[in-house]
Amino acid sequence: MGSRFRGAHDRRAKVAGMSSTEMRTPAQRVHVGAIAEVLRTLEIEGPVLVLGSKRSVAAVDWGGLESRLALTYFDRSEPHNPQRVVDEAIRLARDVAPRTIIAVGSASAIDLGKTVRKEIDALAVAIPSTLGGAEMSRGYGVLQATHEKAVGATRHVYAEVCYDPELLATLPTATLGASGLNAWAHTIEARYAGREHWLGRAAAEAAGRRLPALLLEAAASRHVALHRQLFEAAHLAGFALNACGMAIHHATCHALGGLTRIPHGVLNAMVLPHALRLNGRLAPAALAEVAASFAIVDLVWEAERVRDAYKLPRTLAELGVPRETTELAIEPIFASPLLRNNPAPVERGDLVDLLCAVYG
């Protein structure tokens, strides 16, 4: 069966037991090193719009660019990308008409850059400061006024990505651990996802084997070489996410994030052990296959070990979330298209049990 390459995403067809995957590796350059040095090497044209939070924008020395190009800063990125923030950023972008968009910071900031890039034709540069891997995927989320997370996708991933281990060093240790668990969750769900993609699966396995040990080391002591390895693993995890997709764990985190505004990484720390337990019951062979490919005996135990090493919250109750929030989350999770990618069907009763466990 012939394949035609039409864009930056994968399409799969299944007929009578046959599966076909179109391999669409994104046209992307990945740089590892000091941000200032990388920016000097890129063919950046002004005006330049820089997007991020106050912390992430302030963590970068923009002097080299400011000396030769007009820079405008939007430093109001927020967790989960509220629609009002997206609208503000797009309005500013239309006024500035940038030739280059630089998004710096967490997955929320990187996703904000995607929403702006979708409206403005410009060179897109991502400078991640966490391990969320959003720079490697086309998908993004926007938090609606109804507290539901709307999901969209761009035609292209970021053309240029810069990983600076020194920038990762500015991240608080607990935030590093939370975003690292998010990256590990990407590898697990990509590995047992229903969407087949051999490169994505290989990336998931490579990162899935390495991330727990790297995160446990970083909980005790951090250094530049370790930060570089963490970025490499998160990069592979992001590639796997883009290629293979997500499942019930992330459907749950997205719904709870919209309702509670708890940072996505922290939600990962609370949800992942219970989502793994659920799929261990619904799809035991799939979970065992992931564990074997990662050379990890017990995925649930490993998730809890990393969570506890960073002293991350275990339950929603610890954070004072009202119990009725879990009831409000059931329908958004059940309606999520991510459930179709889960290794086994999920019923409403399964979601009730999962959310009760997450609540504590």
Contacts in CASP RR format, 6 or more apart in sequence:
PFRMAT RR
TARGET T0000
AUTHOR 0000-0000-0000
METHOD contacts of the structure
MODEL  1
MGSRFRGAHDRRAKVAGMSSTEMRTPAQRVHVGAIAEVLRTLEIEGPVLV
LGSKRSVAAVDWGGLESRLALTYFDRSEPHNPQRVVDEAIRLARDVAPRT
IIAVGSASAIDLGKTVRKEIDALAVAIPSTLGGAEMSRGYGVLQATHEKA
VGATRHVYAEVCYDPELLATLPTATLGASGLNAWAHTIEARYAGREHWLG
RAAAEAAGRRLPALLLEAAASRHVALHRQLFEAAHLAGFALNACGMAIHH
ATCHALGGLTRIPHGVLNAMVLPHALRLNGRLAPAALAEVAASFAIVDLV
WEAERVRDAYKLPRTLAELGVPRETTELAIEPIFASPLLRNNPAPVERGD
LVDLLCAVYG
1 13 0 8 1.000
1 18 0 8 1.000
1 20 0 8 1.000
3 20 0 8 1.000
3 22 0 8 1.000
3 23 0 8 1.000
4 22 0 8 1.000
5 22 0 8 1.000
5 24 0 8 1.000
6 22 0 8 1.000
6 24 0 8 1.000
7 24 0 8 1.000
7 155 0 8 1.000
8 24 0 8 1.000
8 26 0 8 1.000
8 27 0 8 1.000
8 138 0 8 1.000
8 155 0 8 1.000
8 156 0 8 1.000
8 157 0 8 1.000
9 24 0 8 1.000
9 138 0 8 1.000
9 153 0 8 1.000
9 242 0 8 1.000
10 21 0 8 1.000
10 22 0 8 1.000
10 23 0 8 1.000
10 24 0 8 1.000
10 195 0 8 1.000
10 197 0 8 1.000
10 243 0 8 1.000
11 21 0 8 1.000
11 22 0 8 1.000
12 19 0 8 1.000
12 20 0 8 1.000
12 21 0 8 1.000
12 22 0 8 1.000
12 195 0 8 1.000
12 196 0 8 1.000
12 197 0 8 1.000
13 19 0 8 1.000
13 20 0 8 1.000
14 20 0 8 1.000
19 196 0 8 1.000
21 196 0 8 1.000
21 197 0 8 1.000
21 198 0 8 1.000
23 197 0 8 1.000
23 199 0 8 1.000
25 199 0 8 1.000
26 156 0 8 1.000
26 157 0 8 1.000
26 242 0 8 1.000
27 156 0 8 1.000
27 159 0 8 1.000
28 157 0 8 1.000
28 158 0 8 1.000
28 159 0 8 1.000
28 160 0 8 1.000
28 161 0 8 1.000
29 159 0 8 1.000
29 160 0 8 1.000
29 161 0 8 1.000
30 161 0 8 1.000
30 163 0 8 1.000
30 235 0 8 1.000
31 38 0 8 1.000
31 41 0 8 1.000
31 160 0 8 1.000
31 161 0 8 1.000
31 162 0 8 1.000
31 163 0 8 1.000
32 162 0 8 1.000
32 163 0 8 1.000
32 164 0 8 1.000
32 165 0 8 1.000
32 228 0 8 1.000
32 231 0 8 1.000
33 162 0 8 1.000
33 163 0 8 1.000
33 164 0 8 1.000
33 165 0 8 1.000
34 164 0 8 1.000
34 166 0 8 1.000
35 60 0 8 1.000
35 61 0 8 1.000
35 127 0 8 1.000
35 162 0 8 1.000
35 164 0 8 1.000
35 167 0 8 1.000
36 61 0 8 1.000
36 63 0 8 1.000
36 64 0 8 1.000
38 162 0 8 1.000
38 164 0 8 1.000
39 64 0 8 1.000
39 65 0 8 1.000
39 125 0 8 1.000
39 162 0 8 1.000
40 64 0 8 1.000
42 125 0 8 1.000
42 160 0 8 1.000
43 123 0 8 1.000
44 65 0 8 1.000
44 69 0 8 1.000
44 99 0 8 1.000
44 100 0 8 1.000
44 123 0 8 1.000
44 125 0 8 1.000
45 69 0 8 1.000
45 99 0 8 1.000
45 100 0 8 1.000
45 123 0 8 1.000
46 69 0 8 1.000
46 70 0 8 1.000
46 98 0 8 1.000
46 99 0 8 1.000
46 100 0 8 1.000
47 69 0 8 1.000
47 70 0 8 1.000
47 71 0 8 1.000
47 72 0 8 1.000
47 96 0 8 1.000
47 97 0 8 1.000
47 98 0 8 1.000
47 99 0 8 1.000
47 100 0 8 1.000
48 65 0 8 1.000
48 69 0 8 1.000
48 70 0 8 1.000
48 71 0 8 1.000
48 72 0 8 1.000
48 98 0 8 1.000
48 99 0 8 1.000
48 100 0 8 1.000
48 101 0 8 1.000
48 102 0 8 1.000
49 71 0 8 1.000
49 72 0 8 1.000
49 74 0 8 1.000
49 92 0 8 1.000
49 93 0 8 1.000
49 96 0 8 1.000
49 98 0 8 1.000
49 100 0 8 1.000
49 101 0 8 1.000
49 102 0 8 1.000
49 116 0 8 1.000
49 122 0 8 1.000
50 57 0 8 1.000
50 62 0 8 1.000
50 71 0 8 1.000
50 72 0 8 1.000
50 73 0 8 1.000
50 74 0 8 1.000
50 75 0 8 1.000
50 102 0 8 1.000
50 103 0 8 1.000
50 104 0 8 1.000
51 74 0 8 1.000
51 77 0 8 1.000
51 89 0 8 1.000
51 101 0 8 1.000
51 102 0 8 1.000
51 103 0 8 1.000
51 104 0 8 1.000
51 109 0 8 1.000
51 112 0 8 1.000
51 113 0 8 1.000
51 116 0 8 1.000
52 74 0 8 1.000
52 75 0 8 1.000
52 76 0 8 1.000
52 77 0 8 1.000
52 103 0 8 1.000
52 104 0 8 1.000
52 105 0 8 1.000
52 109 0 8 1.000
52 112 0 8 1.000
53 75 0 8 1.000
53 76 0 8 1.000
53 77 0 8 1.000
53 78 0 8 1.000
53 105 0 8 1.000
53 106 0 8 1.000
53 108 0 8 1.000
53 109 0 8 1.000
54 75 0 8 1.000
54 76 0 8 1.000
56 75 0 8 1.000
56 77 0 8 1.000
56 104 0 8 1.000
56 105 0 8 1.000
56 106 0 8 1.000
56 109 0 8 1.000
56 129 0 8 1.000
57 73 0 8 1.000
57 75 0 8 1.000
57 104 0 8 1.000
58 75 0 8 1.000
59 104 0 8 1.000
59 129 0 8 1.000
59 167 0 8 1.000
59 170 0 8 1.000
60 104 0 8 1.000
60 127 0 8 1.000
60 167 0 8 1.000
62 71 0 8 1.000
65 71 0 8 1.000
72 92 0 8 1.000
72 96 0 8 1.000
72 98 0 8 1.000
74 88 0 8 1.000
74 89 0 8 1.000
74 92 0 8 1.000
76 85 0 8 1.000
76 88 0 8 1.000
76 89 0 8 1.000
77 85 0 8 1.000
77 89 0 8 1.000
77 105 0 8 1.000
77 106 0 8 1.000
77 108 0 8 1.000
77 109 0 8 1.000
77 112 0 8 1.000
78 85 0 8 1.000
78 108 0 8 1.000
79 106 0 8 1.000
79 108 0 8 1.000
79 261 0 8 1.000
79 263 0 8 1.000
79 264 0 8 1.000
80 108 0 8 1.000
80 141 0 8 1.000
80 143 0 8 1.000
80 149 0 8 1.000
80 257 0 8 1.000
80 258 0 8 1.000
80 261 0 8 1.000
80 264 0 8 1.000
81 108 0 8 1.000
81 111 0 8 1.000
81 112 0 8 1.000
81 115 0 8 1.000
81 140 0 8 1.000
81 141 0 8 1.000
81 142 0 8 1.000
81 143 0 8 1.000
82 142 0 8 1.000
82 143 0 8 1.000
83 142 0 8 1.000
83 143 0 8 1.000
83 144 0 8 1.000
83 145 0 8 1.000
83 150 0 8 1.000
85 112 0 8 1.000
86 112 0 8 1.000
86 115 0 8 1.000
86 116 0 8 1.000
86 142 0 8 1.000
89 112 0 8 1.000
89 113 0 8 1.000
89 115 0 8 1.000
89 116 0 8 1.000
90 115 0 8 1.000
90 116 0 8 1.000
90 119 0 8 1.000
90 120 0 8 1.000
93 101 0 8 1.000
93 116 0 8 1.000
93 119 0 8 1.000
93 120 0 8 1.000
94 119 0 8 1.000
94 120 0 8 1.000
97 120 0 8 1.000
98 120 0 8 1.000
98 122 0 8 1.000
99 122 0 8 1.000
99 123 0 8 1.000
100 122 0 8 1.000
100 123 0 8 1.000
100 124 0 8 1.000
100 125 0 8 1.000
101 113 0 8 1.000
101 116 0 8 1.000
101 117 0 8 1.000
101 120 0 8 1.000
101 122 0 8 1.000
101 123 0 8 1.000
101 124 0 8 1.000
101 125 0 8 1.000
102 125 0 8 1.000
102 126 0 8 1.000
102 127 0 8 1.000
103 109 0 8 1.000
103 110 0 8 1.000
103 112 0 8 1.000
103 113 0 8 1.000
103 114 0 8 1.000
103 124 0 8 1.000
103 125 0 8 1.000
103 126 0 8 1.000
103 127 0 8 1.000
103 158 0 8 1.000
104 126 0 8 1.000
104 127 0 8 1.000
104 128 0 8 1.000
104 129 0 8 1.000
105 127 0 8 1.000
105 128 0 8 1.000
105 129 0 8 1.000
105 130 0 8 1.000
106 128 0 8 1.000
106 129 0 8 1.000
106 130 0 8 1.000
106 132 0 8 1.000
106 179 0 8 1.000
107 128 0 8 1.000
107 130 0 8 1.000
107 132 0 8 1.000
107 133 0 8 1.000
107 134 0 8 1.000
107 179 0 8 1.000
107 182 0 8 1.000
107 264 0 8 1.000
108 264 0 8 1.000
109 129 0 8 1.000
110 126 0 8 1.000
110 128 0 8 1.000
110 133 0 8 1.000
110 134 0 8 1.000
110 135 0 8 1.000
110 158 0 8 1.000
111 134 0 8 1.000
111 139 0 8 1.000
111 140 0 8 1.000
111 141 0 8 1.000
111 142 0 8 1.000
112 140 0 8 1.000
113 124 0 8 1.000
113 126 0 8 1.000
114 124 0 8 1.000
114 134 0 8 1.000
114 138 0 8 1.000
114 139 0 8 1.000
114 140 0 8 1.000
114 154 0 8 1.000
115 140 0 8 1.000
115 142 0 8 1.000
117 124 0 8 1.000
117 154 0 8 1.000
117 156 0 8 1.000
118 154 0 8 1.000
123 159 0 8 1.000
123 160 0 8 1.000
124 156 0 8 1.000
124 158 0 8 1.000
124 159 0 8 1.000
124 160 0 8 1.000
125 158 0 8 1.000
125 159 0 8 1.000
125 160 0 8 1.000
125 161 0 8 1.000
125 162 0 8 1.000
126 134 0 8 1.000
126 135 0 8 1.000
126 158 0 8 1.000
126 160 0 8 1.000
126 161 0 8 1.000
126 162 0 8 1.000
127 161 0 8 1.000
127 162 0 8 1.000
127 164 0 8 1.000
127 167 0 8 1.000
128 134 0 8 1.000
128 135 0 8 1.000
128 161 0 8 1.000
128 163 0 8 1.000
128 231 0 8 1.000
128 234 0 8 1.000
129 167 0 8 1.000
129 168 0 8 1.000
129 170 0 8 1.000
129 171 0 8 1.000
130 168 0 8 1.000
130 171 0 8 1.000
130 175 0 8 1.000
130 176 0 8 1.000
130 179 0 8 1.000
130 180 0 8 1.000
131 168 0 8 1.000
131 176 0 8 1.000
131 177 0 8 1.000
131 179 0 8 1.000
131 180 0 8 1.000
131 182 0 8 1.000
131 183 0 8 1.000
131 230 0 8 1.000
131 231 0 8 1.000
131 233 0 8 1.000
131 234 0 8 1.000
131 237 0 8 1.000
132 179 0 8 1.000
132 180 0 8 1.000
132 182 0 8 1.000
132 183 0 8 1.000
132 186 0 8 1.000
132 234 0 8 1.000
132 237 0 8 1.000
132 238 0 8 1.000
133 183 0 8 1.000
133 186 0 8 1.000
133 234 0 8 1.000
133 235 0 8 1.000
133 237 0 8 1.000
133 238 0 8 1.000
133 241 0 8 1.000
134 140 0 8 1.000
134 238 0 8 1.000
135 157 0 8 1.000
135 158 0 8 1.000
135 161 0 8 1.000
135 238 0 8 1.000
136 157 0 8 1.000
136 161 0 8 1.000
136 235 0 8 1.000
136 238 0 8 1.000
136 239 0 8 1.000
136 241 0 8 1.000
136 242 0 8 1.000
137 157 0 8 1.000
137 238 0 8 1.000
137 241 0 8 1.000
137 242 0 8 1.000
138 153 0 8 1.000
138 154 0 8 1.000
138 155 0 8 1.000
138 156 0 8 1.000
138 157 0 8 1.000
138 242 0 8 1.000
139 151 0 8 1.000
139 152 0 8 1.000
139 153 0 8 1.000
139 154 0 8 1.000
139 242 0 8 1.000
140 151 0 8 1.000
140 152 0 8 1.000
140 153 0 8 1.000
140 154 0 8 1.000
141 149 0 8 1.000
141 150 0 8 1.000
141 151 0 8 1.000
141 152 0 8 1.000
141 254 0 8 1.000
142 149 0 8 1.000
142 150 0 8 1.000
142 151 0 8 1.000
142 152 0 8 1.000
143 149 0 8 1.000
143 150 0 8 1.000
143 257 0 8 1.000
143 258 0 8 1.000
143 261 0 8 1.000
144 150 0 8 1.000
147 258 0 8 1.000
147 259 0 8 1.000
148 255 0 8 1.000
148 258 0 8 1.000
148 332 0 8 1.000
149 254 0 8 1.000
149 255 0 8 1.000
149 257 0 8 1.000
149 258 0 8 1.000
149 332 0 8 1.000
151 254 0 8 1.000
151 337 0 8 1.000
157 242 0 8 1.000
161 235 0 8 1.000
163 228 0 8 1.000
163 231 0 8 1.000
163 232 0 8 1.000
163 235 0 8 1.000
165 224 0 8 1.000
165 225 0 8 1.000
165 227 0 8 1.000
165 228 0 8 1.000
165 231 0 8 1.000
166 224 0 8 1.000
166 227 0 8 1.000
168 176 0 8 1.000
168 227 0 8 1.000
168 230 0 8 1.000
168 231 0 8 1.000
169 222 0 8 1.000
169 224 0 8 1.000
169 227 0 8 1.000
171 179 0 8 1.000
173 218 0 8 1.000
173 219 0 8 1.000
173 222 0 8 1.000
173 310 0 8 1.000
174 310 0 8 1.000
174 311 0 8 1.000
174 312 0 8 1.000
175 263 0 8 1.000
176 215 0 8 1.000
176 218 0 8 1.000
176 222 0 8 1.000
176 230 0 8 1.000
176 310 0 8 1.000
177 215 0 8 1.000
177 218 0 8 1.000
177 219 0 8 1.000
177 269 0 8 1.000
177 306 0 8 1.000
177 310 0 8 1.000
177 312 0 8 1.000
178 263 0 8 1.000
178 265 0 8 1.000
178 266 0 8 1.000
178 268 0 8 1.000
178 269 0 8 1.000
178 310 0 8 1.000
178 312 0 8 1.000
179 234 0 8 1.000
179 265 0 8 1.000
180 211 0 8 1.000
180 215 0 8 1.000
180 230 0 8 1.000
180 234 0 8 1.000
180 265 0 8 1.000
180 306 0 8 1.000
181 215 0 8 1.000
181 265 0 8 1.000
181 268 0 8 1.000
181 269 0 8 1.000
181 272 0 8 1.000
181 303 0 8 1.000
181 306 0 8 1.000
181 307 0 8 1.000
181 312 0 8 1.000
182 264 0 8 1.000
182 265 0 8 1.000
182 268 0 8 1.000
183 207 0 8 1.000
183 211 0 8 1.000
183 233 0 8 1.000
183 234 0 8 1.000
183 237 0 8 1.000
183 238 0 8 1.000
184 207 0 8 1.000
184 208 0 8 1.000
184 211 0 8 1.000
184 212 0 8 1.000
184 215 0 8 1.000
184 237 0 8 1.000
184 272 0 8 1.000
184 303 0 8 1.000
184 306 0 8 1.000
185 249 0 8 1.000
185 250 0 8 1.000
185 268 0 8 1.000
185 272 0 8 1.000
186 204 0 8 1.000
186 207 0 8 1.000
186 237 0 8 1.000
186 238 0 8 1.000
186 240 0 8 1.000
186 241 0 8 1.000
186 246 0 8 1.000
187 203 0 8 1.000
187 204 0 8 1.000
187 205 0 8 1.000
187 207 0 8 1.000
187 208 0 8 1.000
187 211 0 8 1.000
187 236 0 8 1.000
187 237 0 8 1.000
187 240 0 8 1.000
187 294 0 8 1.000
188 204 0 8 1.000
188 208 0 8 1.000
188 249 0 8 1.000
188 272 0 8 1.000
188 276 0 8 1.000
188 290 0 8 1.000
188 299 0 8 1.000
189 241 0 8 1.000
189 244 0 8 1.000
189 245 0 8 1.000
189 246 0 8 1.000
189 247 0 8 1.000
189 249 0 8 1.000
189 250 0 8 1.000
189 341 0 8 1.000
190 200 0 8 1.000
190 201 0 8 1.000
190 203 0 8 1.000
190 204 0 8 1.000
190 237 0 8 1.000
190 240 0 8 1.000
190 241 0 8 1.000
190 243 0 8 1.000
190 244 0 8 1.000
190 245 0 8 1.000
190 246 0 8 1.000
191 201 0 8 1.000
191 204 0 8 1.000
191 205 0 8 1.000
191 208 0 8 1.000
191 240 0 8 1.000
191 244 0 8 1.000
191 289 0 8 1.000
191 290 0 8 1.000
191 293 0 8 1.000
191 294 0 8 1.000
192 247 0 8 1.000
192 279 0 8 1.000
192 283 0 8 1.000
192 286 0 8 1.000
192 287 0 8 1.000
192 289 0 8 1.000
192 290 0 8 1.000
192 343 0 8 1.000
193 244 0 8 1.000
193 245 0 8 1.000
193 246 0 8 1.000
193 247 0 8 1.000
193 341 0 8 1.000
193 342 0 8 1.000
193 343 0 8 1.000
194 244 0 8 1.000
194 341 0 8 1.000
194 342 0 8 1.000
194 343 0 8 1.000
195 243 0 8 1.000
195 244 0 8 1.000
195 245 0 8 1.000
195 341 0 8 1.000
196 244 0 8 1.000
197 243 0 8 1.000
197 244 0 8 1.000
199 239 0 8 1.000
199 243 0 8 1.000
200 239 0 8 1.000
200 240 0 8 1.000
200 243 0 8 1.000
200 244 0 8 1.000
201 240 0 8 1.000
201 244 0 8 1.000
203 236 0 8 1.000
203 237 0 8 1.000
203 238 0 8 1.000
203 239 0 8 1.000
203 240 0 8 1.000
203 243 0 8 1.000
204 236 0 8 1.000
204 237 0 8 1.000
204 240 0 8 1.000
204 244 0 8 1.000
205 293 0 8 1.000
205 294 0 8 1.000
206 233 0 8 1.000
206 236 0 8 1.000
207 233 0 8 1.000
207 234 0 8 1.000
207 236 0 8 1.000
207 237 0 8 1.000
207 240 0 8 1.000
208 233 0 8 1.000
208 237 0 8 1.000
208 294 0 8 1.000
209 293 0 8 1.000
209 294 0 8 1.000
209 295 0 8 1.000
209 296 0 8 1.000
210 229 0 8 1.000
210 233 0 8 1.000
211 230 0 8 1.000
211 233 0 8 1.000
211 234 0 8 1.000
211 237 0 8 1.000
212 296 0 8 1.000
212 302 0 8 1.000
212 305 0 8 1.000
212 306 0 8 1.000
214 226 0 8 1.000
214 229 0 8 1.000
214 230 0 8 1.000
214 233 0 8 1.000
215 230 0 8 1.000
215 306 0 8 1.000
215 309 0 8 1.000
215 310 0 8 1.000
216 305 0 8 1.000
216 306 0 8 1.000
216 309 0 8 1.000
217 226 0 8 1.000
218 226 0 8 1.000
218 227 0 8 1.000
218 230 0 8 1.000
219 306 0 8 1.000
219 309 0 8 1.000
219 310 0 8 1.000
220 309 0 8 1.000
245 338 0 8 1.000
245 341 0 8 1.000
246 338 0 8 1.000
246 341 0 8 1.000
247 279 0 8 1.000
247 338 0 8 1.000
247 339 0 8 1.000
247 341 0 8 1.000
247 342 0 8 1.000
247 343 0 8 1.000
248 275 0 8 1.000
248 278 0 8 1.000
248 279 0 8 1.000
248 333 0 8 1.000
248 338 0 8 1.000
248 339 0 8 1.000
248 342 0 8 1.000
248 346 0 8 1.000
248 354 0 8 1.000
249 268 0 8 1.000
249 271 0 8 1.000
249 272 0 8 1.000
249 275 0 8 1.000
249 276 0 8 1.000
250 338 0 8 1.000
251 333 0 8 1.000
251 336 0 8 1.000
251 338 0 8 1.000
251 339 0 8 1.000
252 271 0 8 1.000
252 275 0 8 1.000
252 329 0 8 1.000
252 333 0 8 1.000
252 351 0 8 1.000
252 354 0 8 1.000
252 355 0 8 1.000
252 358 0 8 1.000
253 264 0 8 1.000
253 265 0 8 1.000
253 267 0 8 1.000
253 268 0 8 1.000
253 271 0 8 1.000
254 332 0 8 1.000
254 336 0 8 1.000
254 338 0 8 1.000
255 329 0 8 1.000
255 332 0 8 1.000
255 333 0 8 1.000
255 336 0 8 1.000
256 262 0 8 1.000
256 267 0 8 1.000
256 271 0 8 1.000
256 316 0 8 1.000
256 325 0 8 1.000
256 329 0 8 1.000
256 358 0 8 1.000
257 264 0 8 1.000
257 267 0 8 1.000
259 325 0 8 1.000
259 328 0 8 1.000
259 329 0 8 1.000
260 267 0 8 1.000
260 316 0 8 1.000
260 319 0 8 1.000
260 321 0 8 1.000
260 325 0 8 1.000
262 316 0 8 1.000
262 319 0 8 1.000
262 321 0 8 1.000
266 312 0 8 1.000
266 313 0 8 1.000
269 307 0 8 1.000
269 310 0 8 1.000
269 312 0 8 1.000
269 313 0 8 1.000
269 314 0 8 1.000
270 307 0 8 1.000
270 312 0 8 1.000
270 313 0 8 1.000
270 314 0 8 1.000
270 315 0 8 1.000
270 316 0 8 1.000
270 358 0 8 1.000
271 354 0 8 1.000
271 358 0 8 1.000
272 303 0 8 1.000
272 307 0 8 1.000
273 300 0 8 1.000
273 303 0 8 1.000
273 304 0 8 1.000
273 307 0 8 1.000
274 354 0 8 1.000
274 357 0 8 1.000
274 358 0 8 1.000
275 354 0 8 1.000
276 287 0 8 1.000
276 299 0 8 1.000
276 300 0 8 1.000
276 303 0 8 1.000
277 300 0 8 1.000
277 357 0 8 1.000
278 346 0 8 1.000
278 350 0 8 1.000
278 353 0 8 1.000
278 354 0 8 1.000
279 286 0 8 1.000
279 287 0 8 1.000
279 342 0 8 1.000
279 343 0 8 1.000
279 344 0 8 1.000
280 286 0 8 1.000
280 287 0 8 1.000
282 342 0 8 1.000
282 343 0 8 1.000
282 344 0 8 1.000
282 345 0 8 1.000
282 346 0 8 1.000
282 350 0 8 1.000
283 342 0 8 1.000
283 343 0 8 1.000
283 344 0 8 1.000
286 343 0 8 1.000
286 344 0 8 1.000
287 299 0 8 1.000
287 343 0 8 1.000
290 299 0 8 1.000
291 297 0 8 1.000
291 298 0 8 1.000
291 299 0 8 1.000
296 302 0 8 1.000
307 314 0 8 1.000
313 319 0 8 1.000
314 360 0 8 1.000
315 358 0 8 1.000
315 359 0 8 1.000
315 360 0 8 1.000
316 325 0 8 1.000
316 326 0 8 1.000
316 358 0 8 1.000
316 359 0 8 1.000
316 360 0 8 1.000
317 323 0 8 1.000
317 359 0 8 1.000
317 360 0 8 1.000
321 359 0 8 1.000
323 359 0 8 1.000
326 355 0 8 1.000
326 356 0 8 1.000
326 358 0 8 1.000
326 359 0 8 1.000
327 355 0 8 1.000
329 351 0 8 1.000
329 355 0 8 1.000
330 348 0 8 1.000
330 351 0 8 1.000
330 352 0 8 1.000
330 355 0 8 1.000
333 339 0 8 1.000
333 351 0 8 1.000
334 346 0 8 1.000
334 348 0 8 1.000
334 351 0 8 1.000
339 346 0 8 1.000
END
